[in-house]
Amino acid sequence: MIGACIGGAGGMYNGINATRLANQTGKLRRTQLLNHVMKQGAATANTFGTIAVMYSVFGVLLQYTRGEDDEINTIAAGGATGLLYKSTAGLRKCAIGGGVGIALTSLYVLWSVAGGGSKKLSELKSQYL
């Protein structure tokens, strides 16, 4: 849903610019705007859905192989998702995709740890403090 909303907003922006440059008005402009919104909304939703499924699969596989469900799995799944998603674009973009995945999941882990939602953090606090 988030992907469709983001893509739809981007499609609306692109559609407004494209129809304004083409001097389209009335029904033709409305049709072109709808086409831009639907096309970009669907494409972005598809991209977000693919990334979500890949992240979930990596997360489950890591949990199964390591036998633990912790922050390391989250960060590794994010990195692996970025690497696999950009693997067809070349080695450099693949590495950038992996870095983005690790960065985003690291930010999420830091945010969740700061909120006190981490089991390991609370164990460390009780052990050392």
NORKA-V281108 format. One record per run of one state. SS is the DSSP state (H for helix, E for strand, - for the rest). FROM is the first residue (numbers start at 1). TO is the last residue. If there is no record, write none. Layout:
{{SS	FROM	TO} {SS	FROM	TO}}
//
This chain:
{{-	1	1} {H	2	21} {-	22	25} {H	26	66} {-	67	70} {H	71	85} {-	86	86} {H	87	89} {-	90	90} {H	91	114} {-	115	118} {H	119	128} {-	129	129}}
//
